[in-house]
Amino acid sequence: MKKLSKKDIKQEVFDLYDAYAHNKLERRVFLEKLSAYAVGGITLASLTSFLMPNYQDNIQISQDDPALKTETITYSSPKGGGKIAAQLSRPANAKGKLPGIVIVHENRGLNPYIADVGRRAADAGFITIAPDALTPLGGYPGNDDEGRALQRQRDRDEMLADFMAAFDYLRASDECTGNIGVVGFCFGGWISNMMAVKVPKLKAAVPFYGSQPPLELVSQINAPLMLHYAELDERVNTGWEAYEKALKKNNKPYTAYFYPNANHGFHNDTTPRYDEESAKLAWERTIEFFKENLT
């Protein structure tokens, strides 16, 4: 069986996976359409396996890394899911209070990739909280397909309230300076945009390929934005032109980057959509942005 690499995969396959991952295609239809690309020594099984996340081999900072203090906490979200579990991480040798970052997952709960992102941000000198919006339904179930199905059962605005409550948790923490930003991916990008609207004391927001907020709310944005978009992500990018026009009209501070030849999800290093050069550059920019605005 042929061992696949990213260069073997046509863009149409990534587009199919994007539609499937965002609940536009049922699994049966996804596999049926995907089978058309199982040619030239590529089997449907190998193609499907290649597209799915590989968490086991792609964690950058382990949960028990001695350089960090990482634990699972529970906080109150009275306007959301009630009690929400979250990963809390900070440098083990931190002296004094730290600026904070809320880490917002994609549309499938707090999977190992997003938890790892929370630890990466902590390793850069922040106290980070990475909530699991699936907590009221039992938490991230261990695989993304089931995670997506569970997240569809939750109300989007209630999940927004869960992440806003995470912001409140950090602000009340004796370990946090009160200067807090948010970074989110996919669904979490939308949450990041909305927190910039809804949280008056938010200091910075970084949406990665996130849907834009309603244009009539742009005037209420409180925080400077750094927005990361993938050039090939037509689904999300459709809303950018109107969003940028509204940001300019309302004199809102923002910086937007479009990463060439990158797909939606390019920062996620557990799937073949990962673009190493774009991901590293976007993350470096993100950390610098937080340091500028939170410290």
ZIVENZI-V262572 format. One record per helix or strand. SS is the DSSP state (~ for helix, > for strand). FROM is the first residue (numbers start at 0). TO is the last residue. Records with the same first field share a line. If there is no record, write none. Layout:
SS->FROM-TO / FROM-TO
This chain:
~->5-7 / 10-20 / 26-36 / 43-50 / 111-122 / 134-136 / 143-150 / 155-171 / 186-197 / 214-219 / 233-236 / 239-248 / 275-293
>->67-76 / 81-90 / 97-103 / 126-130 / 175-184 / 203-207 / 223-229 / 253-258
